[in-house]
């Protein structure tokens, strides 16, 4: 099996797959409901995704993350997981979800082979959660988290996006859950995709978030673990079972260690979340491209990866919003 190496000698072995651009929430930092959605014919079928992943696996991709939109609004996600595990070389499949439907589908997902899950949660306050998500039910997410932990998925990671003036007063509450409940909490910097000064003011840098946590709860020690394939730096409090992770995509980019590329729901390869570069793979696939031809398209996409993404004040993404990419 060959390795997928980009221009800057990074080994690309991780593929994030958006299986839908639809979501059952209307989060204030996303607004996916305001744009027209892809039609049924525009979205890749599960068998088509399987063939693309087979080509990627032949190039050394080992790890897959299924995203959306909200992936669990698409029927039979378990069937896709089963198809992907049939591919030689794929050894880890994980899911990112808002957690609303997780308890409902967890047995099906685990039976299909799901090993890990990331769950988005931005507030413990039911009213604030409803405001942030445009009507979401906090209890549904908490049930999903509990069900995932009880089912033995490992790790279960809770993603919080602190937003200045909205939920930054809960930063410490989330870190405390790593002590009291053994949660693996990750703080992710708010990404100001809207082209406005007000939107950029909502971002809180990871250094500030870490200071807020340690000033309230005391020092943390580095874990020396990654608990996955992502860019987070992990810490823990003394005698705590859980971890606290920090992802500073805006203030501390992790481009030098980047090991991933993305497949959008409408069949385009994106080498970088923060750039507009993309290559169509659905067209050639539906025209009958062989595995070898798909491999060449994937190689071409990976070679588009830049050394690093633009600084936060220079981002100028026009083609897609976060909900269309999968984060």
VOFIRO-524881 format. One record per residue (C-alpha): x, y, z; chain; residue number from 1. Coordinates in steps of 0.5 Angstrom, whole numbers. Layout:
BEGIN
<pt east="X" north="Y" up="Z" cadena="A" num="NUM"/>
...
// end
This chain:
BEGIN
<pt east="0" north="0" up="0" cadena="A" num="1"/>
<pt east="3" north="7" up="-2" cadena="A" num="2"/>
<pt east="3" north="13" up="2" cadena="A" num="3"/>
<pt east="-1" north="20" up="1" cadena="A" num="4"/>
<pt east="4" north="25" up="1" cadena="A" num="5"/>
<pt east="3" north="32" up="0" cadena="A" num="6"/>
<pt east="8" north="38" up="-3" cadena="A" num="7"/>
<pt east="10" north="39" up="4" cadena="A" num="8"/>
<pt east="12" north="32" up="6" cadena="A" num="9"/>
<pt east="6" north="31" up="10" cadena="A" num="10"/>
<pt east="3" north="24" up="11" cadena="A" num="11"/>
<pt east="-5" north="25" up="9" cadena="A" num="12"/>
<pt east="-8" north="19" up="12" cadena="A" num="13"/>
<pt east="-15" north="22" up="15" cadena="A" num="14"/>
<pt east="-21" north="23" up="11" cadena="A" num="15"/>
<pt east="-27" north="27" up="13" cadena="A" num="16"/>
<pt east="-33" north="26" up="10" cadena="A" num="17"/>
<pt east="-40" north="30" up="10" cadena="A" num="18"/>
<pt east="-46" north="26" up="8" cadena="A" num="19"/>
<pt east="-51" north="31" up="8" cadena="A" num="20"/>
<pt east="-51" north="39" up="8" cadena="A" num="21"/>
<pt east="-58" north="39" up="12" cadena="A" num="22"/>
<pt east="-58" north="40" up="20" cadena="A" num="23"/>
<pt east="-64" north="39" up="25" cadena="A" num="24"/>
<pt east="-61" north="45" up="28" cadena="A" num="25"/>
<pt east="-61" north="53" up="27" cadena="A" num="26"/>
<pt east="-55" north="55" up="30" cadena="A" num="27"/>
<pt east="-53" north="62" up="31" cadena="A" num="28"/>
<pt east="-46" north="61" up="28" cadena="A" num="29"/>
<pt east="-48" north="56" up="22" cadena="A" num="30"/>
<pt east="-55" north="59" up="19" cadena="A" num="31"/>
<pt east="-55" north="53" up="14" cadena="A" num="32"/>
<pt east="-63" north="53" up="14" cadena="A" num="33"/>
<pt east="-62" north="60" up="10" cadena="A" num="34"/>
<pt east="-59" north="57" up="4" cadena="A" num="35"/>
<pt east="-62" north="52" up="-1" cadena="A" num="36"/>
<pt east="-60" north="45" up="0" cadena="A" num="37"/>
<pt east="-57" north="40" up="-5" cadena="A" num="38"/>
<pt east="-62" north="36" up="-8" cadena="A" num="39"/>
<pt east="-62" north="28" up="-8" cadena="A" num="40"/>
<pt east="-59" north="27" up="-14" cadena="A" num="41"/>
<pt east="-53" north="32" up="-12" cadena="A" num="42"/>
<pt east="-51" north="28" up="-6" cadena="A" num="43"/>
<pt east="-47" north="22" up="-6" cadena="A" num="44"/>
<pt east="-50" north="15" up="-5" cadena="A" num="45"/>
<pt east="-47" north="11" up="0" cadena="A" num="46"/>
<pt east="-44" north="6" up="-5" cadena="A" num="47"/>
<pt east="-41" north="12" up="-9" cadena="A" num="48"/>
<pt east="-37" north="14" up="-2" cadena="A" num="49"/>
<pt east="-35" north="7" up="-1" cadena="A" num="50"/>
<pt east="-32" north="7" up="-8" cadena="A" num="51"/>
<pt east="-28" north="14" up="-7" cadena="A" num="52"/>
<pt east="-26" north="11" up="0" cadena="A" num="53"/>
<pt east="-23" north="5" up="-3" cadena="A" num="54"/>
<pt east="-19" north="9" up="-7" cadena="A" num="55"/>
<pt east="-17" north="13" up="-2" cadena="A" num="56"/>
<pt east="-15" north="7" up="2" cadena="A" num="57"/>
<pt east="-11" north="5" up="-3" cadena="A" num="58"/>
<pt east="-7" north="11" up="-2" cadena="A" num="59"/>
<pt east="-6" north="10" up="5" cadena="A" num="60"/>
<pt east="-12" north="13" up="8" cadena="A" num="61"/>
<pt east="-14" north="9" up="15" cadena="A" num="62"/>
<pt east="-18" north="14" up="19" cadena="A" num="63"/>
<pt east="-25" north="16" up="17" cadena="A" num="64"/>
<pt east="-30" north="21" up="20" cadena="A" num="65"/>
<pt east="-37" north="22" up="18" cadena="A" num="66"/>
<pt east="-40" north="29" up="19" cadena="A" num="67"/>
<pt east="-45" north="33" up="16" cadena="A" num="68"/>
<pt east="-49" north="38" up="16" cadena="A" num="69"/>
<pt east="-52" north="33" up="22" cadena="A" num="70"/>
<pt east="-50" north="26" up="19" cadena="A" num="71"/>
<pt east="-56" north="23" up="23" cadena="A" num="72"/>
<pt east="-61" north="26" up="19" cadena="A" num="73"/>
<pt east="-59" north="22" up="13" cadena="A" num="74"/>
<pt east="-62" north="15" up="14" cadena="A" num="75"/>
<pt east="-58" north="9" up="15" cadena="A" num="76"/>
<pt east="-52" north="12" up="17" cadena="A" num="77"/>
<pt east="-50" north="5" up="20" cadena="A" num="78"/>
<pt east="-50" north="2" up="13" cadena="A" num="79"/>
<pt east="-45" north="7" up="11" cadena="A" num="80"/>
<pt east="-41" north="5" up="17" cadena="A" num="81"/>
<pt east="-41" north="-2" up="15" cadena="A" num="82"/>
<pt east="-39" north="-1" up="8" cadena="A" num="83"/>
<pt east="-33" north="3" up="10" cadena="A" num="84"/>
<pt east="-31" north="-3" up="14" cadena="A" num="85"/>
<pt east="-31" north="-7" up="8" cadena="A" num="86"/>
<pt east="-25" north="-4" up="5" cadena="A" num="87"/>
<pt east="-18" north="-6" up="7" cadena="A" num="88"/>
<pt east="-14" north="-1" up="10" cadena="A" num="89"/>
<pt east="-20" north="3" up="14" cadena="A" num="90"/>
<pt east="-19" north="1" up="21" cadena="A" num="91"/>
<pt east="-22" north="7" up="25" cadena="A" num="92"/>
<pt east="-29" north="10" up="23" cadena="A" num="93"/>
<pt east="-32" north="16" up="28" cadena="A" num="94"/>
<pt east="-38" north="21" up="28" cadena="A" num="95"/>
<pt east="-39" north="28" up="29" cadena="A" num="96"/>
<pt east="-46" north="30" up="31" cadena="A" num="97"/>
<pt east="-50" north="35" up="35" cadena="A" num="98"/>
<pt east="-53" north="29" up="39" cadena="A" num="99"/>
<pt east="-60" north="30" up="38" cadena="A" num="100"/>
<pt east="-61" north="23" up="35" cadena="A" num="101"/>
<pt east="-55" north="20" up="38" cadena="A" num="102"/>
<pt east="-59" north="16" up="43" cadena="A" num="103"/>
<pt east="-64" north="14" up="38" cadena="A" num="104"/>
<pt east="-59" north="11" up="33" cadena="A" num="105"/>
<pt east="-53" north="9" up="38" cadena="A" num="106"/>
<pt east="-55" north="1" up="38" cadena="A" num="107"/>
<pt east="-55" north="1" up="30" cadena="A" num="108"/>
<pt east="-49" north="5" up="30" cadena="A" num="109"/>
<pt east="-45" north="1" up="35" cadena="A" num="110"/>
<pt east="-47" north="-5" up="31" cadena="A" num="111"/>
<pt east="-44" north="-3" up="25" cadena="A" num="112"/>
<pt east="-37" north="-1" up="28" cadena="A" num="113"/>
<pt east="-37" north="6" up="30" cadena="A" num="114"/>
<pt east="-32" north="6" up="35" cadena="A" num="115"/>
<pt east="-32" north="14" up="37" cadena="A" num="116"/>
<pt east="-36" north="20" up="37" cadena="A" num="117"/>
<pt east="-35" north="27" up="38" cadena="A" num="118"/>
<pt east="-41" north="31" up="40" cadena="A" num="119"/>
<pt east="-43" north="38" up="40" cadena="A" num="120"/>
<pt east="-45" north="42" up="46" cadena="A" num="121"/>
<pt east="-45" north="49" up="47" cadena="A" num="122"/>
<pt east="-49" north="50" up="54" cadena="A" num="123"/>
<pt east="-51" north="47" up="60" cadena="A" num="124"/>
<pt east="-57" north="52" up="60" cadena="A" num="125"/>
<pt east="-63" north="50" up="57" cadena="A" num="126"/>
<pt east="-66" north="56" up="55" cadena="A" num="127"/>
<pt east="-59" north="59" up="52" cadena="A" num="128"/>
<pt east="-58" north="52" up="49" cadena="A" num="129"/>
<pt east="-65" north="53" up="45" cadena="A" num="130"/>
<pt east="-62" north="60" up="43" cadena="A" num="131"/>
<pt east="-56" north="58" up="41" cadena="A" num="132"/>
<pt east="-58" north="52" up="37" cadena="A" num="133"/>
<pt east="-65" north="55" up="34" cadena="A" num="134"/>
<pt east="-69" north="51" up="38" cadena="A" num="135"/>
<pt east="-65" north="45" up="40" cadena="A" num="136"/>
<pt east="-67" north="41" up="46" cadena="A" num="137"/>
<pt east="-61" north="40" up="51" cadena="A" num="138"/>
<pt east="-64" north="34" up="54" cadena="A" num="139"/>
<pt east="-64" north="30" up="48" cadena="A" num="140"/>
<pt east="-56" north="32" up="47" cadena="A" num="141"/>
<pt east="-55" north="30" up="55" cadena="A" num="142"/>
<pt east="-58" north="23" up="53" cadena="A" num="143"/>
<pt east="-54" north="22" up="47" cadena="A" num="144"/>
<pt east="-48" north="23" up="51" cadena="A" num="145"/>
<pt east="-50" north="19" up="57" cadena="A" num="146"/>
<pt east="-52" north="13" up="52" cadena="A" num="147"/>
<pt east="-45" north="14" up="48" cadena="A" num="148"/>
<pt east="-41" north="13" up="55" cadena="A" num="149"/>
<pt east="-45" north="7" up="57" cadena="A" num="150"/>
<pt east="-45" north="4" up="50" cadena="A" num="151"/>
<pt east="-37" north="4" up="51" cadena="A" num="152"/>
<pt east="-35" north="8" up="45" cadena="A" num="153"/>
<pt east="-28" north="11" up="47" cadena="A" num="154"/>
<pt east="-27" north="16" up="47" cadena="A" num="155"/>
<pt east="-33" north="20" up="47" cadena="A" num="156"/>
<pt east="-31" north="28" up="46" cadena="A" num="157"/>
<pt east="-35" north="34" up="48" cadena="A" num="158"/>
<pt east="-34" north="40" up="43" cadena="A" num="159"/>
<pt east="-35" north="47" up="46" cadena="A" num="160"/>
<pt east="-35" north="53" up="42" cadena="A" num="161"/>
<pt east="-34" north="59" up="46" cadena="A" num="162"/>
<pt east="-37" north="65" up="44" cadena="A" num="163"/>
<pt east="-36" north="72" up="47" cadena="A" num="164"/>
<pt east="-42" north="75" up="50" cadena="A" num="165"/>
<pt east="-46" north="68" up="49" cadena="A" num="166"/>
<pt east="-43" north="62" up="53" cadena="A" num="167"/>
<pt east="-36" north="64" up="55" cadena="A" num="168"/>
<pt east="-39" north="64" up="62" cadena="A" num="169"/>
<pt east="-40" north="57" up="62" cadena="A" num="170"/>
<pt east="-32" north="55" up="60" cadena="A" num="171"/>
<pt east="-31" north="53" up="67" cadena="A" num="172"/>
<pt east="-37" north="49" up="68" cadena="A" num="173"/>
<pt east="-35" north="45" up="62" cadena="A" num="174"/>
<pt east="-28" north="44" up="64" cadena="A" num="175"/>
<pt east="-30" north="42" up="71" cadena="A" num="176"/>
<pt east="-34" north="36" up="68" cadena="A" num="177"/>
<pt east="-27" north="33" up="66" cadena="A" num="178"/>
<pt east="-26" north="32" up="74" cadena="A" num="179"/>
<pt east="-33" north="31" up="76" cadena="A" num="180"/>
<pt east="-36" north="26" up="70" cadena="A" num="181"/>
<pt east="-29" north="24" up="67" cadena="A" num="182"/>
<pt east="-32" north="28" up="60" cadena="A" num="183"/>
<pt east="-27" north="29" up="55" cadena="A" num="184"/>
<pt east="-28" north="36" up="53" cadena="A" num="185"/>
<pt east="-25" north="40" up="48" cadena="A" num="186"/>
<pt east="-25" north="48" up="47" cadena="A" num="187"/>
<pt east="-26" north="50" up="39" cadena="A" num="188"/>
<pt east="-24" north="57" up="37" cadena="A" num="189"/>
<pt east="-30" north="60" up="34" cadena="A" num="190"/>
<pt east="-29" north="61" up="26" cadena="A" num="191"/>
<pt east="-31" north="68" up="24" cadena="A" num="192"/>
<pt east="-34" north="65" up="17" cadena="A" num="193"/>
<pt east="-38" north="71" up="16" cadena="A" num="194"/>
<pt east="-35" north="77" up="13" cadena="A" num="195"/>
<pt east="-36" north="82" up="19" cadena="A" num="196"/>
<pt east="-32" north="86" up="24" cadena="A" num="197"/>
<pt east="-38" north="84" up="29" cadena="A" num="198"/>
<pt east="-37" north="76" up="28" cadena="A" num="199"/>
<pt east="-30" north="77" up="29" cadena="A" num="200"/>
<pt east="-31" north="80" up="35" cadena="A" num="201"/>
<pt east="-34" north="74" up="38" cadena="A" num="202"/>
<pt east="-28" north="69" up="38" cadena="A" num="203"/>
<pt east="-24" north="68" up="44" cadena="A" num="204"/>
<pt east="-17" north="65" up="43" cadena="A" num="205"/>
<pt east="-15" north="59" up="46" cadena="A" num="206"/>
<pt east="-10" north="62" up="50" cadena="A" num="207"/>
<pt east="-15" north="66" up="54" cadena="A" num="208"/>
<pt east="-20" north="60" up="54" cadena="A" num="209"/>
<pt east="-14" north="56" up="58" cadena="A" num="210"/>
<pt east="-13" north="62" up="62" cadena="A" num="211"/>
<pt east="-20" north="62" up="64" cadena="A" num="212"/>
<pt east="-20" north="55" up="66" cadena="A" num="213"/>
<pt east="-13" north="54" up="70" cadena="A" num="214"/>
<pt east="-15" north="61" up="74" cadena="A" num="215"/>
<pt east="-21" north="58" up="76" cadena="A" num="216"/>
<pt east="-20" north="50" up="77" cadena="A" num="217"/>
<pt east="-12" north="50" up="78" cadena="A" num="218"/>
<pt east="-6" north="48" up="74" cadena="A" num="219"/>
<pt east="-7" north="42" up="69" cadena="A" num="220"/>
<pt east="-1" north="37" up="66" cadena="A" num="221"/>
<pt east="0" north="35" up="59" cadena="A" num="222"/>
<pt east="-3" north="28" up="58" cadena="A" num="223"/>
<pt east="2" north="26" up="52" cadena="A" num="224"/>
<pt east="-4" north="23" up="48" cadena="A" num="225"/>
<pt east="-8" north="25" up="42" cadena="A" num="226"/>
<pt east="-14" north="21" up="43" cadena="A" num="227"/>
<pt east="-16" north="21" up="36" cadena="A" num="228"/>
<pt east="-13" north="24" up="29" cadena="A" num="229"/>
<pt east="-14" north="31" up="30" cadena="A" num="230"/>
<pt east="-10" north="37" up="32" cadena="A" num="231"/>
<pt east="-12" north="38" up="40" cadena="A" num="232"/>
<pt east="-7" north="39" up="45" cadena="A" num="233"/>
<pt east="-10" north="35" up="51" cadena="A" num="234"/>
<pt east="-9" north="36" up="59" cadena="A" num="235"/>
<pt east="-12" north="34" up="65" cadena="A" num="236"/>
<pt east="-13" north="36" up="72" cadena="A" num="237"/>
<pt east="-9" north="32" up="78" cadena="A" num="238"/>
<pt east="-13" north="26" up="79" cadena="A" num="239"/>
<pt east="-19" north="27" up="74" cadena="A" num="240"/>
<pt east="-21" north="22" up="69" cadena="A" num="241"/>
<pt east="-23" north="26" up="64" cadena="A" num="242"/>
<pt east="-19" north="31" up="59" cadena="A" num="243"/>
<pt east="-19" north="38" up="57" cadena="A" num="244"/>
<pt east="-17" north="39" up="50" cadena="A" num="245"/>
<pt east="-16" north="46" up="46" cadena="A" num="246"/>
<pt east="-16" north="47" up="38" cadena="A" num="247"/>
<pt east="-14" north="54" up="36" cadena="A" num="248"/>
<pt east="-15" north="53" up="29" cadena="A" num="249"/>
<pt east="-15" north="61" up="28" cadena="A" num="250"/>
<pt east="-10" north="63" up="33" cadena="A" num="251"/>
<pt east="-5" north="57" up="33" cadena="A" num="252"/>
<pt east="-6" north="53" up="27" cadena="A" num="253"/>
<pt east="-4" north="46" up="26" cadena="A" num="254"/>
<pt east="-2" north="46" up="19" cadena="A" num="255"/>
<pt east="5" north="43" up="20" cadena="A" num="256"/>
<pt east="2" north="37" up="22" cadena="A" num="257"/>
<pt east="-4" north="37" up="18" cadena="A" num="258"/>
<pt east="-6" north="30" up="16" cadena="A" num="259"/>
<pt east="-13" north="31" up="13" cadena="A" num="260"/>
<pt east="-17" north="32" up="7" cadena="A" num="261"/>
<pt east="-25" north="33" up="6" cadena="A" num="262"/>
<pt east="-30" north="30" up="1" cadena="A" num="263"/>
<pt east="-36" north="34" up="1" cadena="A" num="264"/>
<pt east="-43" north="31" up="1" cadena="A" num="265"/>
<pt east="-44" north="33" up="-7" cadena="A" num="266"/>
<pt east="-37" north="30" up="-9" cadena="A" num="267"/>
<pt east="-32" north="35" up="-8" cadena="A" num="268"/>
<pt east="-25" north="34" up="-5" cadena="A" num="269"/>
<pt east="-23" north="40" up="-1" cadena="A" num="270"/>
<pt east="-15" north="39" up="1" cadena="A" num="271"/>
<pt east="-16" north="45" up="7" cadena="A" num="272"/>
<pt east="-22" north="47" up="11" cadena="A" num="273"/>
<pt east="-20" north="54" up="10" cadena="A" num="274"/>
<pt east="-19" north="55" up="3" cadena="A" num="275"/>
<pt east="-23" north="55" up="-3" cadena="A" num="276"/>
<pt east="-19" north="50" up="-7" cadena="A" num="277"/>
<pt east="-23" north="44" up="-9" cadena="A" num="278"/>
<pt east="-24" north="38" up="-14" cadena="A" num="279"/>
<pt east="-30" north="35" up="-17" cadena="A" num="280"/>
<pt east="-29" north="27" up="-16" cadena="A" num="281"/>
<pt east="-37" north="26" up="-17" cadena="A" num="282"/>
<pt east="-37" north="27" up="-24" cadena="A" num="283"/>
<pt east="-31" north="23" up="-26" cadena="A" num="284"/>
<pt east="-34" north="17" up="-21" cadena="A" num="285"/>
<pt east="-41" north="17" up="-25" cadena="A" num="286"/>
<pt east="-38" north="17" up="-31" cadena="A" num="287"/>
<pt east="-35" north="11" up="-30" cadena="A" num="288"/>
<pt east="-28" north="12" up="-27" cadena="A" num="289"/>
<pt east="-24" north="6" up="-25" cadena="A" num="290"/>
<pt east="-21" north="6" up="-18" cadena="A" num="291"/>
<pt east="-14" north="8" up="-21" cadena="A" num="292"/>
<pt east="-17" north="14" up="-24" cadena="A" num="293"/>
<pt east="-20" north="16" up="-17" cadena="A" num="294"/>
<pt east="-13" north="15" up="-14" cadena="A" num="295"/>
<pt east="-10" north="20" up="-19" cadena="A" num="296"/>
<pt east="-16" north="25" up="-17" cadena="A" num="297"/>
<pt east="-15" north="24" up="-10" cadena="A" num="298"/>
<pt east="-7" north="25" up="-11" cadena="A" num="299"/>
<pt east="-8" north="32" up="-15" cadena="A" num="300"/>
<pt east="-13" north="34" up="-9" cadena="A" num="301"/>
<pt east="-8" north="33" up="-4" cadena="A" num="302"/>
<pt east="-2" north="37" up="-8" cadena="A" num="303"/>
<pt east="-7" north="43" up="-7" cadena="A" num="304"/>
<pt east="-6" north="43" up="0" cadena="A" num="305"/>
<pt east="-2" north="49" up="2" cadena="A" num="306"/>
<pt east="4" north="50" up="7" cadena="A" num="307"/>
<pt east="-1" north="53" up="12" cadena="A" num="308"/>
<pt east="-8" north="57" up="11" cadena="A" num="309"/>
<pt east="-9" north="64" up="11" cadena="A" num="310"/>
<pt east="-9" north="68" up="18" cadena="A" num="311"/>
<pt east="-16" north="69" up="21" cadena="A" num="312"/>
<pt east="-16" north="77" up="19" cadena="A" num="313"/>
<pt east="-15" north="75" up="11" cadena="A" num="314"/>
<pt east="-20" north="69" up="11" cadena="A" num="315"/>
<pt east="-24" north="70" up="5" cadena="A" num="316"/>
<pt east="-28" north="64" up="3" cadena="A" num="317"/>
<pt east="-33" north="65" up="-2" cadena="A" num="318"/>
<pt east="-35" north="58" up="-4" cadena="A" num="319"/>
<pt east="-38" north="54" up="2" cadena="A" num="320"/>
<pt east="-40" north="55" up="9" cadena="A" num="321"/>
<pt east="-38" north="51" up="15" cadena="A" num="322"/>
<pt east="-44" north="47" up="15" cadena="A" num="323"/>
<pt east="-43" north="45" up="7" cadena="A" num="324"/>
<pt east="-36" north="42" up="9" cadena="A" num="325"/>
<pt east="-37" north="39" up="16" cadena="A" num="326"/>
<pt east="-32" north="42" up="20" cadena="A" num="327"/>
// end
